[in-house]
Amino acid sequence: MSTDNEYWVGAPLRLQITCRNAAGDLADPDTITLRVKDPSGNAASYNKAQLTKASTGIYYTDEDIDESGRWYWDVETTGDPAVTASTYFTARTRPIDA
């Protein structure tokens, strides 16, 4: 793909959350809410228990990218660290199927 936030439709995408406290150390927040919205406006929400914990302060979920367009996701945490962040990525259909 041409940029860091473009992905192919049909490929799973790992949405990773990295949490650091005020000292810059990896830390586990009290709660995590991850929301994902696909290009059609369908939304999914995940809490801390639904995410995979890779290690202290690092959580993820693998999202099936099943349609082209702009996808949005945001995360909110409570405790230390308390974070609110949003971003997006673009999914594109492969121009040539292998």
Wavefront OBJ file of the C-alpha trace (Angstrom):
o trace
v 0.000 0.000 0.000
v 1.084 3.574 -0.476
v 0.761 4.869 3.092
v 0.961 3.524 6.623
v -2.792 3.778 7.165
v -4.009 1.958 4.031
v -4.815 -1.752 4.071
v -6.319 -4.382 1.775
v -9.915 -5.521 2.085
v -9.975 -9.179 3.107
v -6.897 -9.002 5.304
v -7.175 -8.990 9.103
v -5.825 -5.876 10.775
v -4.395 -5.821 14.294
v -5.603 -2.777 16.213
v -3.078 -2.363 19.017
v -3.355 -0.135 22.053
v -0.173 0.795 23.920
v -0.721 2.395 27.336
v 1.973 4.375 29.133
v 1.677 6.169 32.457
v 2.909 9.696 33.198
v 6.438 8.361 33.797
v 6.449 6.801 30.324
v 6.331 3.221 31.594
v 3.971 0.635 30.160
v 0.987 0.362 32.492
v -2.390 -1.373 32.629
v -5.333 1.038 32.772
v -8.374 0.258 34.908
v -10.706 0.138 31.897
v -10.375 0.201 28.115
v -13.108 0.903 25.587
v -12.225 0.436 21.919
v -14.788 1.447 19.291
v -14.514 0.624 15.582
v -16.786 2.014 12.853
v -16.753 0.628 9.311
v -17.391 2.678 6.138
v -21.115 1.762 6.211
v -21.467 3.188 9.720
v -21.708 -0.141 11.556
v -20.032 0.123 14.939
v -18.463 -2.427 17.261
v -17.294 -1.828 20.802
v -14.774 -3.844 22.812
v -13.963 -3.609 26.514
v -10.744 -4.594 28.265
v -11.935 -8.168 28.881
v -12.636 -8.632 25.150
v -9.152 -7.521 24.082
v -6.068 -9.707 24.053
v -3.390 -8.614 26.520
v 0.011 -9.061 24.861
v 1.932 -7.771 27.885
v 1.739 -5.012 30.480
v 0.146 -1.987 28.823
v -0.279 -3.604 25.396
v -3.688 -4.831 24.214
v -5.051 -5.688 20.780
v -7.850 -7.108 18.695
v -7.749 -8.417 15.142
v -10.441 -6.773 13.033
v -11.733 -8.328 9.809
v -11.517 -5.694 7.097
v -14.479 -6.614 4.925
v -15.257 -3.452 2.971
v -13.410 -0.642 1.276
v -13.499 2.921 2.516
v -12.523 4.824 5.623
v -12.653 3.008 8.962
v -12.532 4.902 12.266
v -11.444 3.677 15.652
v -11.035 5.293 19.020
v -9.950 4.240 22.456
v -10.647 5.531 25.939
v -8.949 4.327 29.108
v -9.417 5.165 32.767
v -6.991 4.993 35.667
v -3.304 5.580 35.084
v -2.982 6.072 32.210
v -6.220 7.847 31.277
v -6.201 8.350 27.518
v -8.612 9.304 24.756
v -7.400 8.885 21.182
v -8.951 8.546 17.724
v -7.619 7.635 14.316
v -8.675 6.131 11.011
v -7.408 3.949 8.212
v -8.465 3.342 4.635
v -9.247 -0.090 3.234
v -8.927 -0.666 -0.495
v -9.862 -3.511 -2.794
v -6.849 -5.232 -4.343
v -6.439 -4.104 -7.952
v -5.183 -7.557 -8.949
v -6.184 -10.744 -7.168
v -3.417 -13.320 -6.975
l 1 2 3 4 5 6 7 8 9 10 11 12 13 14 15 16 17 18 19 20 21 22 23 24 25 26 27 28 29 30 31 32 33 34 35 36 37 38 39 40 41 42 43 44 45 46 47 48 49 50 51 52 53 54 55 56 57 58 59 60 61 62 63 64 65 66 67 68 69 70 71 72 73 74 75 76 77 78 79 80 81 82 83 84 85 86 87 88 89 90 91 92 93 94 95 96 97 98
